[in-house]
Amino acid sequence: MDEHVQKSCWGLTAKAVLGFAGIILLAWLVSGADKVAVVAAG
């Protein structure tokens, strides 16, 4: 039973890390697009 709990914990951790990485990637892409727009407008 302990192993099941440990696997569940690692699965939750992996989902949290992937979700956080996805949010950062999305924010980076948005900020990058803004910079490109500013350079194009300038």
Contact map, one row per residue, 1 for C-alpha under 8 A:
111110000000000000000000000000000000000000
111111000000000000000000000000000000000000
111111100000000000000000000000000000000000
111111110000000000000000000000000000000000
111111111000000000000000000000000000000000
011111111100000000000000000000000000000000
001111111110000000000000000000000000000000
000111111111000000000000000000000000000000
000011111111100000000000000000000000000000
000001111111110000000000000000000000000000
000000111111111000000000000000000000000000
000000011111111100000000000000000000000000
000000001111111110000000000000000000000000
000000000111111111000000000000000000000000
000000000011111111100000000000000000000000
000000000001111111110000000000000000000000
000000000000111111111000000000000000000000
000000000000011111111100000000000000000000
000000000000001111111110000000000000000000
000000000000000111111111000000000000000000
000000000000000011111111100000000000000000
000000000000000001111111110000000000000000
000000000000000000111111111000000000000000
000000000000000000011111111100000000000000
000000000000000000001111111110000000000000
000000000000000000000111111111000000000000
000000000000000000000011111111100000000000
000000000000000000000001111111110000000000
000000000000000000000000111111111000000000
000000000000000000000000011111111100000000
000000000000000000000000001111111110000000
000000000000000000000000000111111111000000
000000000000000000000000000011111111100000
000000000000000000000000000001111111110000
000000000000000000000000000000111111111000
000000000000000000000000000000011111111100
000000000000000000000000000000001111111110
000000000000000000000000000000000111111111
000000000000000000000000000000000011111111
000000000000000000000000000000000001111111
000000000000000000000000000000000000111111
000000000000000000000000000000000000011111
